Amino acid sequence: MKPAFFVGIILIIIGVVSLAYQGFTYTTQDKAVDLGPLQITTEKTHTVPLPPILGALALVGGVVLLAANRR
């Protein structure tokens, strides 16, 4: 199999996942108070949005690579 085939499959998978989830979130912990043995932490949730055009471009790019690989 050619590497373009595998790259096309990976792009299609990335495109579908990107269109399905439209972003990802993660949490970080920050120290709010640090007084000797007393420590208070806060959790912050951050969201990284993925634009739908990015998923669509990855999906179309994967399909184009697969179609070009068939020739």
matplotlib code that plots the C-alpha trace (Angstrom):
import matplotlib.pyplot as plt

x = [0.0, 1.1, 1.7, -0.9, -3.6, -2.8, -2.6, -6.0, -7.6, -6.1, -7.4, -10.9, -10.9, -9.6, -12.3, -15.1, -14.0, -13.5, -17.0, -18.5, -16.9, -16.2, -13.5, -12.1, -11.9, -9.3, -8.9, -6.1, -5.6, -4.4, -3.4, -5.8, -4.6, -1.3, -1.0, 1.3, -0.6, -3.8, -3.9, -6.9, -6.9, -9.4, -10.1, -10.5, -12.0, -10.6, -12.3, -10.5, -13.0, -12.3, -14.0, -16.2, -14.3, -11.2, -13.0, -14.5, -11.2, -9.6, -12.4, -12.3, -8.5, -8.6, -11.2, -9.1, -6.0, -7.9, -9.3, -5.8, -4.4, -6.8, -5.5]
y = [0.0, 3.5, 6.2, 8.4, 5.8, 5.8, 9.6, 9.8, 7.4, 9.4, 12.7, 11.2, 10.0, 13.4, 15.2, 13.1, 13.4, 17.1, 17.6, 15.4, 17.0, 20.6, 21.1, 19.8, 20.9, 20.5, 21.5, 23.1, 23.5, 26.8, 27.5, 30.1, 30.1, 28.8, 29.4, 26.8, 23.6, 25.2, 25.0, 25.8, 25.0, 26.0, 24.2, 26.1, 24.5, 25.7, 25.0, 24.9, 25.2, 23.6, 25.3, 23.1, 24.2, 22.6, 19.2, 19.6, 20.4, 17.4, 15.2, 16.5, 16.2, 12.6, 11.7, 13.5, 11.5, 8.2, 9.1, 10.0, 6.8, 4.7, 5.9]
z = [0.0, -0.7, 2.0, 0.3, 1.0, 4.8, 4.9, 3.1, 5.6, 8.6, 7.1, 6.7, 10.3, 11.6, 9.5, 10.8, 14.4, 14.0, 12.6, 15.3, 18.3, 17.1, 19.7, 22.9, 26.5, 29.2, 32.8, 34.7, 38.5, 39.9, 43.5, 44.9, 48.5, 49.9, 53.7, 55.0, 55.5, 54.0, 50.3, 48.1, 44.4, 41.7, 38.5, 35.3, 32.2, 28.9, 25.5, 22.2, 19.4, 16.0, 13.1, 11.0, 7.9, 9.2, 9.5, 6.1, 4.5, 6.2, 5.0, 1.4, 1.4, 2.5, -0.2, -2.8, -1.7, -1.9, -5.3, -6.6, -5.2, -7.2, -10.5]

ax = plt.figure().add_subplot(projection="3d")
ax.plot(x, y, z, "-o")
ax.set_aspect("equal")
plt.show()
